[in-house]
């Protein structure tokens, strides 16, 4: 190898190493133009839609589920709304959730403080081990992504982990109550004990002791936001994701084939169906593709909590939702299968879930 070729290879390695350190690190070092590592192919860019170029600017108010009403005498009406939201959108907003505003503000504040730490402090948590209980990283899957996303993250396995204990505990309670309602909307759980089966009591017990993965996302201001994304189109792997976001727009969901921006709503949670609930419901409730666009001037923070069964448990369709008219559509799966899949291929859209379907 000639000296110029060797020098170029060393420069490439150095540049790649810089990208592995994250977007905040790039900005702290004065990047003013979007590096080519983050530039998406034309067809994947957020401002491009062949049929409707302005579709990314359309916004949507998601169905609203009033958690207080769900616990009261109007439960049956709210269950109907919940069922419709799950079937039509795969997403809904939860208001009057009962989590104290101080707990929510504290979570956002702690998140902001982490990403404002010097790189030397943040980097102590950097790890390529996808099963690490605390992991600071960048992009979606920095070991596999051909094009990087304009995103840094901190992942925490909350159950059991004390560092974010109050917020994790409060949201776990909210998740379990929403899951009870979803099981009831699927005809698997009754409002009274007489209507409940041991199988679904067991499901809720498993979810109570199940995994709770917190992903704190940081989407810094981007010099050329039309060329990249904060997160590419994807679905979430668990039963439900509870998302807390600040007041900066960024989340988009695919609705009727179009990308629609979800309007942030103060003191609410965005809740979405994950792949595991699609499997458990045998396809009645489907996980939905969503993505994140970035802002030229504002930083956006969000805190996603992905809830599912314990990592070593199998997820399978509920036997009560399988019959001659609705044959079983999905194979058994667990977290190890998911980890193996994303460690061997670049995750795209709903490819993992597609791999778990019977053909």
N, C-alpha and C positions, 0 to 999 in steps of 0.2 A: 504494500500500500504506500503510495507516495505521500510526502509530508502534507500537501494541501488537502488531500482526501482525508487523512487522519485528523487534521485540524477541523475539518467540516464535521466529521463524525463526533468529535469531542464537543463542538459547539451545539450540535443537535442534542446530544445527551444532556448538556448543561441546560438547554432551553426546555427540554422535556422535564427535567428535574424542577425547574422553576414552576411549570404548570402544576406539578404534583403538590406544590406548596399551597395552592389555592388562589382564588380570585382576590381575596382581601390582600394577600401578599403581593400580587401583581399591582394592585392599585396603590399600595403603600410604597411601591418602588417606581411610581410615576408613569405607569402605562397609559398612553393617551389614545391608542388605536387598538382595535380589537385584533389580538393575535390570530393567525390563520388556524390555529388549533381549535378555536371556538366558532369558526365560520361554518355554518350549516350549508348543505347543498341547497340550491335555489328552491326546490320543491318542498323542503322541510322548514323554511323560514316562516316566522310568525305572520308577516304581512302578505304572504303569498297564498291566495286561494284561487285556483284557475277559474272557477265559476263566479265567485263573489269576492273580489279583492278587498272589500271593506268589512268582511264578516268578523274579523278579529275585533272590530270596534263595537260590535253589537253587545249589549249587556243584558243580564238576566237576573231577576229576583227569584231565587230558589223557593220551592214550597217551604212554608214556615210551620214547624211543629212546636207548639207551646207545651213545654214539659210540665208546667204546673197544671194545665188542663188535662194532660195525659194521666195525672194522678187523681183527677177529680171525677165528678159525675158525668162529664162529657167524654169520657174515655173512648166510648165506641165510635163517636164521630171523629176523634183525633186518630184512632186506629185506621179508619177508612182513608183519612188524608195521608197517613204514614204509608199505607199499602200502595196508594196511588203514586206517592213520591218515589218509593222504591222501584215500582214497576216502570214508571215513565222516565224518571231522571237518574235514578241511582244515587242521587244527592239530595240533601235537604238542610235547612238551617234550624238549629234548636235555640229557642229563646226561653226566658224565665227558667233557666236550668238550675238555679239555686246555688251555684258556685260563687262564693263571695268575690266581689270585684277586686278586693285587695289581693286575693290569691292569684287572680288573672294578671293584674298589673305587675305583681312580683315576678311571675313567670316570664313575662315579656322583658322586664327590667334585667333579670338574671341572664336571659338570652343575649340581650344587647351588650351587657358587660363582658360576656365571654368573648364575643366577636371583636370587641374593642381592646382586648388584651394584646400586648405585643406578640408578634409571631413566635418568638422564642417560648412564650408561655403556652400559646395555643398548640404549638407543635409537639409538646409533651404527650398529647393525646392522639397524635397521628398514628395510624396503624393500618396495615393492609389486611389484617385478620377480620373477616366479615362477621365473625362470631364474638369479637371482643365486646365486653360489657359497656365500655366507653370508647367511642371512636370518633376522632375528628378527621374529616376528609373533604373531598371536593368532587364536583361533577356528579354523575349518577353512580357509575361504577368505574372509578378511575383506573382500575387494572385492565379494563376491557374497552372502554369508550374510544372509538376512533375519532370522534369529534367531542370535545368537552362541553359541558353545560356551564353557564355562568352562575355557579352556585357553590357555596361552602356549606358544610353541615356538621352538626354534632349529634351522634347517635348514642342513646342511653337505654340499656335494658332496665326498665323501672321496677320490674317485679321479680325479685326483691332488690331495691336499691334506694338508699335513704336520701341521696343528694337532692332529689326533687320530690320529697315524700308527700307533702301536703297536696300539691297540685296533682300528683299521680293518684293519690287516694281519692280525691274528690272526683276526678274524671273517670276513675274506675267504677265508682258508684253510678255515675251518670250512664256510662256504657252499659252496665248490667241492666239498668232499668229500661233503657232503649231496646236492648236485646230481648228482654221479656216481652215488650210490646211487639217487636218484630216476629218473635215466635208465635205470639197470639194472633197476629195478622196472617200468619201462614197456617193457622189452624192447629198449631202444635202445643199451645199453652193456654190454659184457661184462666179466667179472672179469679176463680175460686179453686181451692185445693182439690176439690172433687173432680175438677176438669183437667188435672195435670197428670201426666204419665211419668213413671220412674225414669224413662229414657230421657225426657226433656228436663226433668229435675237434674239429672246427671249432666246433661249438656251445660246447664247454667252453673253447676258446681265446677265443672272443668273450666269454663270461661272465667269464673271467679278466681280460680287459681292459675289462670292462663297467662300467656305472654302479653306484655305491655311494652312495646318498643316506642320510645320517644325520639323523634327526629326534629331537631331545631334547625331550621333552614335560614340561611342568610343569602339574600340576592342583592349584592351591592349595585350602585349605579353603574350603568354599562355605556362605554363610549359609542357603541354602534348597535343599539338594541334590535334593529331590524334584521340583523344578520345571525342572531343566535337565540337561544332559549335558556331560561333558568332551569327548567326540567323539560325533557321531551315527552311526547305522548306516552302514557303508561297507566296501568291500573295498580291498585294496592293489593298486597298479598293476604291480608288478614280477614277477619270477619267485618269489622267496622273501623274506619279511621275517624277520629275526632280532631278537627283542625281549628286551631286558634290562629287568627291572622290579624296583623295591624291594619291600618286604614289605607294602605297603598294597594291599588289594584294589581293583579298579577295572575290569579287563578282563572283558568279557562277550562270548560268542560265541552266534550263533544256531544251535541244535542241535535238529533235529526240530521246528522252528517255535517254540521257546521260547528265552528269553534266560537263559543259564547263566553264572554267575560262575566264572572260571578262578582256582583257588587258586594264589597265588604259591608258588614252590618255590625255596628257597635255591640259589644257584650253578647255575642252569639257564638255558637260553634257550627262550622260546616261539617256535616257528617256524610260520609260516602260508603257505599257497599264495597267490600273487598272481595278478592277472588275466592276466599274460603267460604264466604256466605253464598256466593253464586253456586259453589259446589254443594254446600249443605242444603240449599233450597232447590237443588237439582235444576238450576237455571231459571227458576221463577223470578228471582231478584238478581239482576246482573251488575257486575262491576262495570264502571264506565271509564273510558279514556279521559284523562285530564292532563294538562300541561301548564307551565308557568312562563309568562313572558316577563321581560325585565324592563326597567325604567332608566331613561337617560340621566335623570337628576336625583331620584330618591332611592334610598335603600329600603328593601322590604324584608320583614321578618315574619316567619310563621313557625308554629309549633304543632307538629302532627303526632298524634298518638295512635299507633296501629295495635289493635287488640285482636287476640285470637286464642286458640287452645294452647296448652303448654307446648313448648317446642318439640317435645318427643311424642306428641299424640298425633294420631291419624285423623284427617278430616275426610269425611265421606258424606254422600247424600243421605238425608234423613229417610229411613225406610218408609215413613208415612207419606212421603212425597213421591214415591215410586209406585206405579201401577201399569196396567196394560196401555192406557192412554198416554202415560208419561214414563217411558222406560228410563232406566238409569243412564245418565249422560256423561258421568265423570268417574275417573279412577280415584282410588284413595291417594291422598298426598300428605306430606308432612313438611316441616321446616327444613329438614336435612335435604329432601328432594329439591326444594326451592333453592337452597344455598348451592347445591351441586350444579343446578341448571345455570344460575347466574355466574358461577365461577368458570363455567366452560363455554358460555356464549354471551354475546352482547345482548342484554335484555331489550326487547323492542315491543312497544304496544302491549298486546295481551298474549304474547307468544308463549309465556309459561303456562297460562291457563289453557291455551289451545293444545299444548302438549299433554294436558291431563284429560282431554275429552276422548270418549270412545268414538271411533270414526264409523 
